[in-house]
Amino acid sequence: MTEAIVRKLNDSRAARWTVLIVVAFTMFCGYFITDVMAPLMDLLKDEFHWTASEYGLFNMAYGWLNVFLFMLIIGGIILDKLGARKTGIGACVLMIVGCGLKYYAVSRGFEGEIFGMRTQVFYASAGFAIFALGIEMAGITVTKVIARWFKGHEMALAMGVQVAVARLGTALAMSTAIPLTKHFNSLSAPILLGLGALCIGLIAYLVFCVMDRKLDKSIEDIKEEEEPFKVRDILSIINNKGFWLIALLCVLFYSAVFPFLKYATSLMINKYNVAANLAGTIPAILPFGTILLTPLFGGIYDKKGKGATIMLIGASMLVVIHALFAAPFLNVWWFATVLMILLGIAFSLVPSAMWPSVPKIIPQNKLGTAYSLIFWVQNIGLSLVPLLIGSVLDAYCIVDLADGKTGYDYTLPMVIFMCFGILAVFVALMLKNEDKIKGYGLEKPNMK
C-alpha cells in the first residue's frame, strides 16, 4: 500500500512540476543578485573610483566563506543531515542578509580602510560573501530536491528548466542594471530591487516546505528503510574518479563562463564600441538563450541519453567562441552578438547533462554532500578567476583612449578563458572514457 502511494506521488506531474516552479523562482531571485553588479564595473570606476583589481577582489569574495572556510562543504553535510526544508530556509535568510549588506555598502560613500581594503569595497565584498554562501547552499538544496522529486521521470528536463529560470534572473540583471541605475541616478537601485525579490523568494520556498512535508508523511515507511548519511560517507565520494571528473569539468567550464560574464559588459564597451546603456543587453543574450535550450537539451538527455557526448560538444564550442572573442578582427556589435548566441548554446549543453549525471554516479543519500563538494570546487574558479582577470587587466591591458580616458584591451583575458575551455575538453574526454569503463550510464536515457 505504501509503495502504491509513493508511486502515485512520483507519477503526479502536477505535484512535481509545482515543486519545480516554486524552487526555481527562489533561484531566479538569487541569480538576479548574483550578477546585478556585473554590468556596473565601469560605473563603479567612474563614481567610486574602483579599479579593475578591486572589482576582481569584490567578485573573489564569492568564495571567502564557500571555499576558504569550507562552508559550502559543511552546508552539504547539513543538507544531508537536516534535509532540504531547514537548509533551504537558512540559505534564503543568508541571501537576504548578504544582499542587505551589499546594498548598504553601495548606497553611500565611506572613508578609510579595513584589512587593507577601502571600506566600501570591504563592506560590499563581505555582503557578497554572505550572499554567496546562501545562494550556493540554495543551489545544492534545490538540485537535491529535483533529484528526489523527479527520480525515474524527466529529471534532466526538470534540472534544465530550473537552470533556465535561474538564468532568467541573470539575464534581467545584465540587461536592466545600468538602465535602473541611470533612471534612479543610484548604483544601489538594482540591488534594492533584488533585495525585495529575495524576500519574495523566501516566501516561495516556504510553500515548497509545506508540499515537501506532505510528501514525507506519505512515504514515512520508505524513509525508515533508507540508509542514513554518515560523515564517513564523504570518503566514498572523494574516492570516486567519476565524481572528480564531473567536478573538474564543472570548475573549468564555469570558470570560462561566469567570470567572463562579470567582464562581458566592459568587453562590449571597450572592444566592440557598444554604448554603455546598451552594453549589458548583448551579454544578456547568453542567459536568455538558456531558457529554451537547457530544457531542450535536458529533454534529449532524458529520452535519448548521450550525456557525456553533450558535455564534450559544449566544452569544444567554448574553445572556439573565446578564441574568436580574442581575435583582433570584426570588432563590431553584430559579431559579438553572434558569439554570445553560440556561447549561450554551449552554456546550455554542458549543465543540461552535467547536473543530472551526478545521481548516476552518487547514491541519493549522499547527493547533498556530493553536490556541495562539486559546488565547492566550482567556487574555487568562480573566486580566483575574476581576481586573476582583474589583475591582468590592471597590469597588462590598460590602453589610452582618444578622449584622454583609459580603457582595457581584452585580448589576453579572452585567451585565458579559451585555455580553460581547452582543459575542459580534455576532462570531458576522460569522463566519457571513464563512463565506458565503469558503466555509470551517462550515455543512457534517464527516463525509465
C-alpha positions, 0 to 999 in steps of 0.5 A: 500500500505504501509503495502504491502511494509513493508511486502515485506521488512520483507519477503526479506531474502536477505535484512535481512540476509545482515543486519545480516552479516554486524552487526555481523562482527562489533561484531566479531571485538569487541569480538576479543578485548574483550578477546585478553588479556585473554590468556596473564595473565601469560605473563603479570606476567612474563614481567610486573610483574602483579599479579593475583589481578591486572589482576582481577582489569584490567578485573573489569574495564569492568564495571567502566563506564557500571555499576558504572556510569550507562552508559550502562543504559543511552546508552539504553535510547539513543538507544531508543531515537536516534535509532540504526544508531547514537548509533551504530556509537558512540559505534564503535568510543568508541571501537576504542578509548578504544582499542587505549588506551589499546594498548598504555598502553601495548606497553611500560613500565611506572613508578609510580602510579595513584589512587593507581594503577601502571600506566600501569595497570591504563592506560590499565584498563581505555582503557578497560573501554572505550572499554567496554562501546562501545562494550556493547552499540554495543551489545544492538544496534545490538540485537535491530536491529535483533529484528526489522529486523527479527520480525515474521521470524527466529529471534532466528536463526538470534540472534544465528548466530550473537552470533556465529560470535561474538564468532568467534572473541573470539575464534581467540583471545584465540587461536592466542594471545600468538602465535602473541605475541611470533612471534612479541616478543610484548604483544601489537601485538594482540591488534594492530591487533584488533585495525585495525579490529575495524576500519574495523568494523566501516566501516561495520556498516556504510553500515548497516546505509545506508540499515537501512535508506532505510528501514525507508523511506519505512515504514515512515507511520508505524513509525508515528503510533508507540508509542514513548519511554518515560523515564517513560517507564523504570518503566514498565520494572523494574516492570516486574518479567519476565524481572528480571528473564531473567536478573538474569539468564543472570548475573549468567550464564555469570558470570560462563562463561566469567570470567572463560574464562579470567582464562581458559588459566592459568587453562590449564597451571597450572592444566592440564600441557598444554604448554603455546603456546598451552594453549589458543587453548583448551579454544578456543574450547568453542567459536568455538563450538558456531558457529554451535550450537547457530544457531542450537539451535536458529533454534529449538527455532524458529520452535519448541519453548521450550525456557525456557526448553533450558535455564534450560538444559544449566544452569544444564550442567554448574553445572556439567562441573565446578564441574568436572573442580574442581575435583582433578582427570584426570588432563590431556589435553584430559579431559579438552578438553572434558569439554570445548566441553560440556561447549561450548554446554551449552554456546550455549543453554542458549543465543540461547533462552535467547536473543530472549525471551526478545521481548516476554516479552518487547514491541519493543519500549522499547527493547533498554532500556530493553536490556541495563538494562539486559546488565547492570546487566550482567556487574555487574558479568562480573566486580566483578567476575574476581576481586573476582577470582583474589583475591582468587587466590592471597590469597588462591591458590598460590602453589610452583612449582618444578622449584622454580616458583609459580603457582595457584591451581584452585580448589576453583575458579572452585567451585565458578563458579559451585555455580553460575551455581547452582543459575542459575538453580534455576532462570531458574526454576522460569522463566519457572514457571513464563512463565506458569503463565503469558503466555509470550510464551517462550515455543512457536515457534517464527516463525509465 
